Amino acid sequence: MKYPEILGFKELLPRLANFDSIIDVRSPAEYAEDHIPGAINCPVLDDEQRVRVGTIYKQVNSFEAKKIGAALIAKNIAQHIETLFLDKPKDWTPLIYCWRGGNRSGAMALILARIGWPVAQLEGGYKNFRTHVNDVLPELAARFRWRVICGPTGSGKSRLLQTLAAQGAQVLDLEQLAAHRGSVLGSLPSQPQPSQKKFESGIWQTLRGFDAMQPVFVEAESKKVGKLRVPDAIMEAMRKSPCIALCLPTEQRVQLLMEDYAHFVQDTEDLNQQLDCLQALHGKEKIQGWKQLANNGLVHELVRELLEKHYDPAYLRSIHKNFIQSAHAVLLDQTGIANEDFLLSAKTLCKMEDGYVAAEPAPTM
């Protein structure tokens, strides 16, 4: 008679890619906050059911809660088997986890194992995974050669990172992982930011696949990207690393920002609401003047003023203070914002790194 294999996360990690499915049986709300990358959600208790069982546990007793919970869990597992698992072959290998205690994951793991599938259950659940991420991020931060792409707002740092990644370079795109462009106007209209935990899991998942013998390109960021905080170890490693200063003429910067922030060009009401965030720095009169430019359709002029009066001074104050090698940055001139311009810059950076050999490769984390 088969039983699930019980694995801690560290012993599981080298085998993680071997599982056909990673199944998170926690509630949809727990899953949405964060989960092991690649996991699917098959809740054995939905959000409402979890609250119901928890309330009975607190207000009545654990025995009554377990009876109700067991009935609900059995129904939900049956539904998952009927709708998701009936077509799985005998050698299908799922990994199952819940929050910590193992009751929810244990129920599904036991049933699937008794059917005959080679099932593994994560001991300590999501909490075990979360502990690993917290422990290993400082080690990953110290393991790589970071190359920090600097440059004022609109110079094309994010586009250069995307081009580098397309060319096969190792890129940690913090703004992409954070679903935010990093400035006051940086929120994405159709994509909310993830939770802090999910942001950190994304960083871990990206870095664990990198080769320590190759550089990692990253954009110069402040400590926060929107509402999310860059992990301290990553921030410290970035701030002491060599910098590449991307240089782009002001007119091209304005054009690039008009393209990247097209949603603000089309929705001046939203733009004006975001401009209110700058009132403490620039005063009510200046903000009203900027709003008037937006209302009159003079967004091009507004972007230029924002660069000259807000973003550029803020960048100059911040970069030399926070990135200690920025004064000795390699200058990378770019005269346009076409794809071929960024491709040329990406190839130039990759050539600069050719021939470098790291001390030793990193183990999988």
N, C-alpha and C positions, 0 to 999 in steps of 0.2 A: 504494500500500500504506500503510495507516494505522499510525501509531505513537502512543504515549501523549504527551499534552502534559505537560511537566514544569514544575511551579510551586513557587516558594517560598511560605511561609505568608503573608507580608505581601501579596504580589500575589494570592494566592488568596483572602484574607479578604473582599474586597468581593463575591466571586462565590460564597462558601461556601453561601449559601442557594439557589443555582441548581442545585446538584447533586441528582439524584434519589436517589442513595444515597452515603453515605460508608462506605467499607469498610476496616476495620482487619484486616489479614491476620496480625497477630501472634498469638502463642499465647493461649489463654484466660486464663492467669494474668497475662500482660502487659496484656491488655485489661481484666481485672477491677481491676487496680491503678488505671488511669486510661486515658482515651481521649478523643478529640475528641467533644464533646457531639453526640449524634445518630448516632454511628457504630455500625454493626453489626459483629459479629465473624465473619469468615470465615477462620479460620486456615489457612495453607498448610502449617504444621507445628504439630501439637498440642504440649502441654507435654512429653510423654514423647519424642516425635520430636525436638523441639528439643534436649533433653538428649542424646539419642543422637548426633545429628549433631555437636553441640558437643564431645562426648567424643572422637569419631573425629578431629575437627579437631585437638584438643590432643594426643591420644595416638598418632595415626598420621600423617596429613598433610592438608593442605587439599584436595588432589586427590581422595582417597578420600572425604572428608567431602562434597565437592560432588557426587560421583556418587550417593551414597546420598541426599543431600538433594534432588537434582534428581528422582530417581524418586519420592520421597515427595511432593514439592511438586506434581509433575505429576498424581499420583493425586488429591490433595486438591482441586486446582483443577478437575479434571474432575468431581468429586463436587459441588462448589459450582455449577458450570455446570448440571449435570443437575437438581439439587434446588432451586436458587434463581433461576437467571438465564434459563432457557429461555423463559420467558413474557415477557421484557423486549422492548419494541419497539426498532426500529433507532435511535431518537433518545434512548434511555435514556442518561443521562450519569452514570457513577459516578466518584467520587474514591477513589483507593486509596492507602493508606500503610502502612508498617511501622515499624520502630524508628528506623533512621537510614540505614543503608547503601544501601537500595533494592533489595537482591537479592530479598527475598521479595515486596515490592510490585511490583517490576519484572517478575517472572515472570508474575504475574496480569495486570498492566496490559498487557503485551505481547500475551498471548493474547486478552484481551477486545478490544483494539484491532484485532488481526488479524481477529477475527470481524466487526468493522465498527462497534462502538460507539465514540462519542466519549469516550474515557477520559482522565482526568487523573491524574497521579501526584504526590504531595507530595514535593518534594525535601527531603531531610533528615528526613523522616518525623515520627514522634511527637516526637522530640527538638526539631525545629524549632518545632512547636506549643508545647511546654513552655517553650522559651526565650521565645517571644512572650508567654505568660502571665506569666512572671516579670518581663519587661521592662515590660509595660503596666499591671500592677496598681497600681503607685504613681501612674501618670498618671491612671488611673480614680479612684483614691481622692481625688486633689486636684481632680477636675473637678466633683464634685457638692456640693450643699448637703445636708448630713446633718442629720437630726432624730432625736435619740436618745431612745427611750422608756425612761424610768427607772421605778423602783418596786421595793419589796421583793418577795421571793419570794411568789408566789401572788396578786399584784395584777392578773394578767391581761395581761401584756405580750405574750405570744405570741398570745393570742386577739385582741388588738387589732391586731397586725400582720396576722394572717390576714384580719381584717375589712377593714382598710385595703386590702389587696391585692384583695379581692373587690370593693371599690368603685372599683378602677382606679388606686389610688395606687401609687407605686413603692416596693417593699419589698425589702430584703435581709434575708431570714430566715436568719441564720447557724445557728440551732439546727436548723432544718429541713434545711439543706444538710449539717450535721454529724451528723444523726440522733441528737441528744442534747439534753436539756433544760438542760444547762449547769451543773447542781449535782451534788453527791455522789450523789444519788439519781436523776440525770437520764438514765441509760441506758435505751434503749427495748428491751423484752423480746424483740421479734420482728425487730429491725432492727439489724444491726451497723453500727458507724460506717464510713464510707468511708476510703480512704487519704488522707493529707495532700494528695497531688497531685490526687486527684479532688475533694476539698473546694475546693481553690484553683481548679480548672477550673470548678466550679459557680459560684463567686463571679464569675469572669471572664464566664461565659456570662450570668449574671443582669445584671451591670452594663453589659455591652456593648449591651444592648437598651434601656437607659434614656435618657431625655431630660435633658440637663444643665439645661434651663430649669425642670425640676420637682424638688421635693425628694425625697430618698431617706430613708425611715423605716427605722430599725434599732434593735434592742434593745441596751441597755447590757450588754455582755458583759465577762468577764474575758479575759485573753490566750488562755486555752484553753477550748475547748468540749469537754468530755470529754477525750479524748486528743489532739485536734486543736488546732493553733495558728492563731489568726486572723492573717493576714498583717500584718506590722508597719505597712505604709502604711495599711491599712484601720483598724487599731487607733488609730493616731495621729490620723487624720482624725476618727474618732468621738469621741475623748477631748477634742478641743478644740471640739466642735460644740455648738450649743444643745440643751438638754434639755427634755423634757416629763415631769413626774413624775405617774405614774398612781397615784391614791389610792383604796384600797378598804378598807372596814372589815374588821377581823380575822376576824370570823365568816364573811364571804363569802370571804375568802382561804382559810380552812380548808376550806370547802365546795368551792371551785374545785380545790384540791390533791387532795382526796379523789376528785374526778372525773378529774383528769388522771393521777393515780397509782393508778388502780383496781387495776392489776396487783399493786402492793405490798399493797393491802388484802386481796387474795385469796391472796397468797403471802407470809405473814409470815416464812417461812424465808429467802427472798431479801431481804426488807426487813432482817432482822436481820444478814445478811451485809454489807449496805451500811452499816448503822449502825456496824459495826466500824471503818470508815474514819474515824469521828469520835472514836475512843478517844483518840488522841494529844492532841486539843483539849479533851476534856471528862472524861477519866478513865474507868477501868473501871467504877466504881460508878454513875456517871450513865448510861453506855451500858447496863448491866444493867437499870437502872430503866426505860429506854426500851424495851428488848426485852420486859420484863415487860408493859408496856402493850400492845405489839403481840400478844404471846402470849395475852393476856386479851381480845383483840378491842376494845381501847379505842384504836383507831387515831385517832379524832377528837381525843382528849386528847393523843395522841402528836404529832400534826401541830401542834397549838397550842403544845406545849412546844418542838418543834423550831423553830418560828417565833420564839418569844420568847427562847429560850436560845441558838440557833445562828444561824439565817438573818438575823434582823433586826439583831443586833449586827454580824455580818460585813458586811452590806450597808452599814450606816452608816459603818463603817470604810473601806470600799472606794470608795463612790461619790464622796465629797468629795475623796478623795485622787487618784482617777484621772480623773474627769470634771470639768474645771476650771470648766465653766459650770453644774454641777448646783446650786450655791447659788442661782442665779438662774433655776431651772427654772420653766416655766409649769406651774401646778398643774391637773390634770385630775381632778376628782372623779367617782367612779363608785359608785353605791350598790348595784349588783347585778351578777350575772354572766350574765344572760340575753342572748340574741343581740341583742335590741333595745337593751340597755345598751351593748354594744360598738359597735353600729351608730351610736348617738348620739354616742359618743366619737369614732369615726372621722370622722363628718361634721363634728364640731366642729374636729378637727385640719385637715381638708381646707379648711374655710372660712378658717382662720387663715392658710393659705398662698395664698389667692386674691389675684390682682393682682400677685404678685411676678414680676418678669421677670429672668431670669439675663442675665449680660453677653453670652454667646454660646453657641450650641448646640455640643455635642461632636461631633467626627467619629466615624465608626464605628471600633471597635477590636476 
